[in-house]
Amino acid sequence: MRLELCRSHLEILPEGEADLAYIEDTLGLRKAGTQIPLIRLDYAGGRTTLIRLAAGSLHASPPRRRRRQGNTEE
């Protein structure tokens, strides 16, 4: 699946049947004209700005933090 950021919109381009199934089932985009919102989320006290493509509910949970790999003492 490819994402292309255009001047006025974001395009999701499926590259196979699995991508198309994901778009239809998970994102709920089964018919022409179906829409899902693109939401900007800013988190107070942090440097994080997140743009989320929201399927289903518009629940705005904080972004997941990635664990650092490497120096762990046992």
C-alpha positions in Angstrom: 0.0 0.0 0.0 1.3 3.4 -0.9 0.4 6.8 0.6 0.7 9.9 -1.5 0.4 13.3 0.1 -1.0 15.7 -2.5 -1.6 19.4 -2.1 -5.2 19.1 -1.0 -5.6 15.5 0.0 -4.0 12.2 1.0 -4.3 9.2 -1.4 -4.1 5.6 -0.2 -3.2 3.4 -3.2 -3.7 -0.3 -2.7 -1.1 -2.5 -4.3 -3.0 -5.7 -4.2 -6.1 -7.5 -3.0 -4.9 -7.6 0.7 -4.5 -3.8 0.7 -7.9 -3.4 -0.8 -9.4 -5.7 1.8 -7.7 -3.7 4.6 -9.0 -0.4 3.2 -12.6 -1.8 2.8 -12.9 -3.8 6.0 -10.7 -2.0 8.6 -11.1 1.6 7.4 -14.7 1.0 6.3 -14.3 2.5 2.9 -16.5 0.1 0.9 -18.3 2.5 -1.5 -17.3 5.4 -3.6 -17.8 8.6 -1.7 -17.3 7.1 1.8 -15.2 9.4 4.0 -13.2 9.1 7.2 -11.7 12.1 9.0 -8.1 13.2 9.1 -7.5 14.7 12.5 -4.5 16.7 13.9 -3.8 15.9 17.5 -1.4 18.1 19.6 -0.3 16.9 23.1 0.3 19.5 25.8 3.8 19.4 27.3 5.3 17.5 24.5 6.8 18.0 21.1 4.5 15.5 19.4 2.1 16.5 16.7 0.2 13.5 15.2 -2.0 13.4 12.2 -4.4 10.5 12.5 -6.6 8.9 9.9 -9.6 8.0 12.0 -11.7 5.0 11.2 -14.6 4.2 13.5 -14.6 6.3 16.6 -12.7 9.5 16.9 -11.1 8.6 20.2 -7.9 10.5 20.6 -5.5 8.5 22.6 -1.9 9.6 23.2 0.7 8.2 20.7 2.5 5.0 21.7 6.0 5.4 22.9 8.7 3.3 21.4 11.0 1.4 23.7 14.6 2.1 23.2 16.7 -0.9 22.3 20.2 -1.4 23.5 21.7 -0.7 26.9 19.7 -2.8 29.3 21.3 -4.1 32.4 20.5 -7.5 33.8 
